[in-house]
């Protein structure tokens, strides 16, 4: 691993991009942040770019040794259908041109409804339109990984929570933020189903570890996630305990979501993903934890740190 590598984050400014930026800067790495908005952090280079445009993507990647694709698109399958294939192809082509390693931060939508535990060997069997799109772009990158012209990693996370995810984490938005405001928490569909959640700061640490280890290349890795999984009820109780309030909550039933989707596009898009809340959702990161000797952050510690971060942000 050569010194003074250039680490470029495509999709800077989001929950994972910010967590990774912190980790890279902590290790005094040379960091370039790329986003449509030009998100900036002291100590890092900032560049504006649209990853659906190849010239922008190539300009963003130029001179990079490691590229992290952490882009987050509008939660709309129509946008995903149009933009994700372009973004993936442009990123692959730009990384090949610059001989840069590519690390793709991915989710688990392509697995669909899984009986048992999700591992790196779980077959793709999407249960949603968004899952089909994610499967398609993951397969495209996997083909490149086996083709020999690009070194890449697919790094998958369960639904995440934690610092920097105050706007995008459903557990935070529905539960912790409401408790912080003295309101009753909410949960989707069934608060007694188990649901693995990945901590944002663990993602940043893990992505850096993957980038620095040549033996991690050309594989799928599940990012470190605390085990056993937690129920919504347990998550709410931990948050309430930390805040010193009663763990009161209500459940938003599937029927209400189906009704709401008639009036709101985000709720419309959420409806096809409700299988993740109707059934137990077990995400396994044993491969990563064992190889890197990594201990994922416990839910109690993660919720405590998330609340502290939220308060610092004035929530």
Phi, psi and omega per residue, in radians:
X1 nan 2.036 -3.073
X2 -1.326 2.722 -3.139
X3 -1.398 2.820 3.075
X4 0.978 0.755 3.069
X5 -1.190 2.663 3.030
X6 -1.696 2.070 3.119
X7 -1.843 2.066 -3.097
X8 -1.987 2.226 3.132
X9 -1.836 1.957 3.038
X10 -1.548 1.976 -3.045
X11 1.789 0.691 3.137
X12 -1.253 2.748 3.067
X13 1.713 -0.208 3.105
X14 -1.606 -3.058 -3.069
X15 -1.036 -0.832 -3.100
X16 -1.379 -0.696 3.097
X17 -1.016 -0.743 3.132
X18 -1.200 -0.708 3.117
X19 -1.098 -0.728 3.117
X20 -1.181 -0.697 3.112
X21 -1.011 -0.798 3.109
X22 -0.986 -0.788 -3.086
X23 -1.163 -0.745 3.140
X24 -1.124 -0.773 -3.130
X25 -1.192 -0.594 3.089
X26 -1.041 -0.580 3.135
X27 -1.657 0.242 3.054
X28 1.010 0.660 3.092
X29 -1.433 2.817 3.081
X30 -1.493 1.947 -2.937
X31 -2.069 2.332 3.008
X32 -2.078 2.248 3.122
X33 -1.852 2.255 -3.115
X34 -2.229 2.251 3.112
X35 -2.765 2.902 3.081
X36 -1.162 -0.549 -3.073
X37 -1.504 -0.280 -3.073
X38 1.363 0.653 3.140
X39 -0.892 2.325 -3.055
X40 -2.208 2.510 3.063
X41 -2.396 2.379 3.141
X42 -1.017 2.296 3.132
X43 1.713 -0.080 -3.127
X44 -2.217 2.593 3.030
X45 -1.283 2.513 -3.134
X46 -2.179 2.289 -3.109
X47 -2.345 2.443 3.034
X48 -1.560 2.509 3.121
X49 -2.942 2.612 3.078
X50 -1.978 1.987 -3.013
X51 -1.325 -0.098 3.023
X52 -1.425 -0.121 3.124
X53 -1.932 2.112 -3.045
X54 -1.082 -0.716 -3.122
X55 -1.042 -0.709 3.105
X56 -1.141 -0.732 -3.110
X57 -1.155 -0.760 3.123
X58 -1.111 -0.717 3.097
X59 -1.083 -0.684 -3.133
X60 -1.169 -0.655 -3.042
X61 -1.493 -0.321 -3.030
X62 -0.889 2.215 3.094
X63 1.397 0.102 -3.089
X64 -1.464 2.602 3.001
X65 -1.739 -0.676 3.116
X66 -2.266 2.305 3.104
X67 -2.107 2.255 3.104
X68 -1.905 2.085 3.097
X69 -1.639 1.762 -3.090
X70 -2.090 0.416 -3.054
X71 -1.101 2.472 3.039
X72 -2.099 2.175 -3.129
X73 -1.777 2.824 3.030
X74 -0.876 2.391 -3.049
X75 -1.332 1.293 -3.058
X76 -2.599 2.063 -3.070
X77 -1.050 -0.485 3.109
X78 -1.175 -0.708 3.088
X79 -1.173 -0.761 3.135
X80 -1.054 -0.765 -3.114
X81 -1.049 -0.686 -3.108
X82 -1.392 -0.716 -2.923
X83 -1.733 -0.623 -3.049
X84 -1.070 -0.776 3.120
X85 -1.053 -0.666 3.108
X86 -1.139 -0.801 -3.107
X87 -1.084 -0.777 -3.135
X88 -1.124 -0.803 -3.125
X89 -1.119 -0.756 3.135
X90 -1.094 -0.706 -3.131
X91 -1.184 -0.748 3.098
X92 -1.045 -0.842 -3.099
X93 -1.129 -0.696 -3.135
X94 -1.195 -0.696 3.125
X95 -1.170 -0.657 3.063
X96 -1.091 -0.774 -3.115
X97 -1.058 -0.668 -3.085
X98 -1.699 0.029 -3.107
X99 0.953 0.773 -3.129
X100 -1.801 2.557 3.013
X101 -1.292 2.510 3.139
X102 -2.053 2.223 3.040
X103 -2.066 2.036 -3.087
X104 -1.756 2.064 3.059
X105 -1.425 2.019 -2.977
X106 -2.098 2.917 3.043
X107 -1.965 -2.853 -3.060
X108 -2.009 0.279 -3.082
X109 -1.053 -0.545 -3.076
X110 -1.189 -0.347 3.135
X111 -1.288 -0.476 -3.075
X112 1.207 -2.761 3.118
X113 -1.303 2.120 -3.066
X114 -1.971 2.273 3.004
X115 -1.484 1.963 -3.101
X116 1.743 -2.468 -2.977
X117 -1.855 2.412 3.048
X118 -1.433 2.182 3.043
X119 -2.225 3.107 3.111
X120 -1.114 -0.295 -3.136
X121 -1.704 0.022 3.124
X122 -1.099 2.233 -3.126
X123 -1.207 2.705 3.095
X124 -1.381 2.176 3.136
X125 -2.629 1.127 -2.984
X126 -1.037 2.501 3.142
X127 -1.927 0.229 -3.048
X128 -2.651 2.852 3.075
X129 -1.104 -0.758 3.138
X130 -1.138 -0.604 3.082
X131 -1.131 -0.666 3.111
X132 -1.105 -0.706 3.141
X133 -1.173 -0.747 3.125
X134 -1.141 -0.637 3.094
X135 -1.115 -0.702 -3.102
X136 -1.117 -0.795 -3.099
X137 -1.319 -0.510 3.070
X138 -1.164 -0.735 3.126
X139 -1.120 -0.656 3.108
X140 -1.045 -0.780 3.138
X141 -1.218 -0.656 3.106
X142 -1.096 -0.653 3.088
X143 -1.074 -0.691 3.111
X144 -1.179 -0.662 -3.132
X145 -1.104 -0.599 3.134
X146 -1.560 -0.211 -3.094
X147 -1.381 -0.348 3.044
X148 1.600 -0.042 -3.107
X149 -1.769 -0.099 -3.111
X150 -2.510 2.287 2.993
X151 -1.609 2.187 -3.055
X152 -2.583 2.888 3.095
X153 -2.438 2.415 2.944
X154 -1.829 2.065 -3.107
X155 -1.955 1.929 -3.042
X156 -1.773 2.516 3.105
X157 -2.192 2.632 2.923
X158 -1.301 -3.114 2.977
X159 -0.911 2.399 -3.052
X160 -1.957 2.831 3.059
X161 -2.567 2.861 3.070
X162 2.288 -3.049 3.086
X163 -0.918 2.500 3.141
X164 1.346 -0.076 -3.113
X165 -1.927 0.518 -3.065
X166 -1.206 -0.370 3.139
X167 -1.762 -0.316 -2.968
X168 -2.041 -0.200 -3.122
X169 -1.588 2.034 -3.132
X170 -1.067 -0.731 3.094
X171 -1.043 -0.617 3.103
X172 -1.246 -0.882 -3.066
X173 -1.069 -0.754 -3.053
X174 -1.461 -0.499 -3.032
X175 -1.969 -1.192 -2.999
X176 -1.108 -0.771 -3.087
X177 -1.088 -0.621 3.132
X178 -1.242 -0.705 3.092
X179 -1.098 -0.669 3.108
X180 -1.065 -0.534 -3.123
X181 -1.603 0.114 3.128
X182 1.368 0.309 -3.135
X183 -1.799 2.976 3.069
X184 -1.326 2.342 3.113
X185 -1.217 2.843 3.078
X186 -2.246 2.771 3.024
X187 -2.546 2.714 -3.114
X188 -1.529 2.219 2.879
X189 1.192 -1.015 -3.056
X190 -2.681 1.914 -3.078
X191 -1.401 -0.002 -3.135
X192 -1.893 0.080 3.025
X193 -1.475 2.525 3.106
X194 -1.315 2.465 -3.107
X195 -2.624 1.944 3.092
X196 -1.136 2.466 3.086
X197 -2.338 2.323 -3.124
X198 -1.720 2.382 -3.089
X199 -1.471 2.276 -3.031
X200 -0.984 -0.757 -3.088
X201 -1.200 -0.506 3.018
X202 -1.138 -0.628 3.104
X203 -1.075 -0.809 3.137
X204 -1.043 -0.794 3.126
X205 -1.089 -0.747 -3.078
X206 -1.195 -0.722 3.122
X207 -1.072 -0.658 3.107
X208 -1.170 -0.754 3.103
X209 -1.050 -0.728 3.116
X210 -1.110 -0.722 -3.108
X211 -1.125 -0.554 -3.050
X212 -1.588 -0.043 -3.089
X213 -2.012 1.874 -3.119
X214 -1.030 -0.487 -3.126
X215 -1.256 -0.186 -3.136
X216 -1.479 -0.177 -3.029
X217 -1.140 2.644 3.014
X218 1.040 0.730 3.089
X219 -2.449 2.873 2.942
X220 -1.701 2.340 3.105
X221 -2.244 2.317 2.968
X222 -1.505 2.211 -3.081
X223 -1.267 2.623 -2.985
X224 -0.995 2.200 -3.071
X225 -2.431 2.286 -3.051
X226 -1.103 2.458 3.136
X227 -2.247 2.386 0.159
X228 -1.368 2.895 3.080
X229 -1.117 2.902 -3.069
X230 -2.079 2.622 3.023
X231 -1.532 2.811 3.067
X232 -1.040 -0.684 3.136
X233 -1.085 -0.740 3.115
X234 -1.162 -0.701 3.116
X235 -1.051 -0.802 -3.141
X236 -1.127 -0.722 3.131
X237 -1.088 -0.704 3.117
X238 -1.136 -0.728 3.107
X239 -1.132 -0.760 -3.139
X240 -1.124 -0.703 3.119
X241 -1.081 -0.754 3.142
X242 -1.107 -0.597 -3.112
X243 -1.574 -0.181 -3.125
X244 1.253 0.614 3.126
X245 -2.177 2.936 3.124
X246 -1.263 2.443 -3.106
X247 -1.434 0.989 -3.129
X248 -1.429 2.439 3.128
X249 -2.694 2.841 3.016
X250 -2.240 2.755 -3.135
X251 -1.898 2.292 3.070
X252 -1.532 1.844 -3.042
X253 -1.245 2.802 -3.119
X254 -0.988 -0.668 -3.113
X255 -1.088 -0.643 3.123
X256 -1.171 -0.656 3.096
X257 -1.131 -0.768 3.140
X258 -1.075 -0.646 3.094
X259 -1.219 -0.754 -3.113
X260 -1.118 -0.505 -3.078
X261 -1.180 -0.266 3.090
X262 -1.244 -0.332 -3.031
X263 -2.091 -0.228 -3.047
X264 -2.422 2.209 -3.055
X265 -1.163 -0.669 3.141
X266 -1.096 -0.744 3.103
X267 -1.165 -0.642 3.076
X268 -0.998 -0.780 -3.127
X269 -1.241 -0.499 -3.135
X270 -1.239 -0.528 -3.030
X271 -0.980 -0.760 -3.076
X272 -1.251 -0.196 -3.134
X273 -1.735 0.062 -3.031
X274 -1.173 -0.281 3.065
X275 -1.019 -0.450 3.136
X276 -1.224 -0.315 3.126
X277 -1.869 -0.320 3.121
X278 -1.367 -0.445 -3.058
X279 -2.217 2.785 3.074
X280 -1.043 2.494 -3.014
X281 -2.263 1.710 -3.073
X282 -1.884 2.097 3.137
X283 -2.000 2.193 -3.028
X284 -1.941 2.227 3.129
X285 -2.074 0.502 -3.101
X286 -0.993 -0.698 -3.121
X287 -0.990 -0.869 -3.133
X288 -1.178 -0.852 -3.081
X289 -0.983 -0.736 -3.091
X290 -1.247 -0.840 -3.071
X291 -1.114 -0.762 -3.067
X292 -1.689 0.042 -3.112
X293 0.905 0.904 -3.032
X294 -1.887 2.307 3.099
X295 -1.831 1.895 -3.131
X296 -1.070 2.613 3.117
X297 -1.120 2.318 3.129
X298 -1.194 2.768 3.116
X299 -1.110 -0.673 3.130
X300 -1.058 -0.816 3.141
X301 -1.209 -0.710 -3.129
X302 -1.111 -0.740 3.118
X303 -1.164 -0.704 3.102
X304 -1.049 -0.799 -3.113
X305 -1.227 -0.581 3.106
X306 -1.157 -0.754 3.117
X307 -1.121 -0.725 3.110
X308 -1.085 -0.751 3.115
X309 -1.091 -0.769 -3.131
X310 -1.064 -0.726 3.131
X311 -1.146 -0.670 3.096
X312 -1.090 -0.554 -3.137
X313 -1.467 -0.004 3.119
X314 1.499 0.282 -3.123
X315 -1.255 nan nan
